[in-house]
Amino acid sequence: MYNKGLFSDWVPKLVQLLIIVLLLIVVMPLGGVYAGNLSFMVSGTGQLTEYFMWANYATTIGMGACMPVVLRFKMRYKVRDKVVLLLVLLGLLSYINGTTMEPVIIIASALVIGFLKMMITIELFLPLMAMMGGRGVFYGVFYTFVLSLTQISGYYAVEVSMLYNWQQFFNIAALQCFVMALICWMFMHNKYFALKVPLHYIDWLSILLFVSTFMFSAYVFSFGKQQDWLNSTRVINASIAAFVSFALLAIRQMTLKRPYLSFKIFKRSNVQNGLFMLFCLGMFLGTASIQNIFSVGVLGYDQLTNAKLNLMMIPGLILAGIVAVFWFKKEKPLKMFIFSGFSAMIGYAIIMYFSMVLEFNYEKWYLPMFLKGFGMGSLFISVWYYTLDKLELDDMLAAIGLVLVWRTFLAVGFFSALFSWFQYQFQIESLGNLAVYLDGMTLTSQDLSANLKSIQLNAILSANKKIFGYIIVAGFGVLLFVLTHHFGEEKFKYPRLIRLINGKSVIARRRLQERKKLLEEIKDAAGPVV
């Protein structure tokens, strides 16, 4: 017997929806580290910040590594057995992260957490898709919920760490996983999703090469500044190892009958342009490091106050979700929705450019964070929808791991590392410029410490302002690209009119709708992976 649902027949629909929402609340924020309590982990373990940045990237890499084989795992095991076991393992790994002091263990645990939680989240997408109907509407609701949940969990990670210690938040996450495992054991059915498929077709060597490629890349992004980039043999060796691993991975896919990855979809126009826009989105998301330098280093906010800034993005995220739902229901073209998202991000950058002053007060954060929230939500929904649109199921599942890692790790990690390097270089340049005005008349021994602090803060502000200026210039270039791109629409309208007169347009549209209806449930469920 097969059952494509999650729960036993006697469970009411409302209870099913409640359990799915609880699972999302517990599973989606899980990670090897949490951005909110990262500074507490550094002070508590006495280890470098870069180790925990590496662990943060490892969670995304683990999710990307699991994505090409997640459907095979889904059809191999019974739903209840798989979900309960995965929740127990996730709880154990969270407990390990909360008790160990070794960053290497946390990094390895974060990688496995990302791999395991991907198997659970794919189970939740299918019933949610069936309830909401339509990939665009689902994206609008799902991304709004998950992105808002991420900001809330980050805030509570800081609050719990301040009230108790950083280990307590991991223990709470572990307890939540164990409780949800018990609930799932009670309410889920014990049947297969479909015909059972074997696991021996999975090429584990390809998964290992995939993980090594991006874990070495994550090391470069995390430790580049600390190791002084190309002046470090470790950074150079890690870069070479990442390149060699990816080359071996690509070569191996050509020799396999059932390849782990597929590169065919990267020939499509919408995938290429979508990857470019996701890369541009990473440029704006990478400003989080510059924002933290300004809020904590210059304005002197504590960690809890700094975490509250991210909560200010939630109204913008909610508005983006509402607009997305109506946008996709009306089946409007994506161009202006994407344009509005990048415009909001540029608006955030412009406000931050003019706000780099020591007198910046807390109330002035509301507008830029609202714009950042709207831009993040709308671009996550629209660009991801456009990138994966009209792809065949097999091709999409075989390549979505690369797209996921590109969006969440490579783009954001690259720009975060780049901005960190520029911030340091611009700060040194600003200090050199300010040194012209330092002499015995303006810098006396009595006010030496106060003046040096003011000079240092102004150098940081100058560096941040210059980075935001370059981002704004690049952002207008992105807007120009969006305005001139066709987004799948025909450049000339008369061929459509000729096909309509010949009757072929109606037939082709009907066939396309029938084909999409057959694949939509499984295919669309794979798309919204975070």
Disulfide bonds with the S-S distance in Angstrom:
none
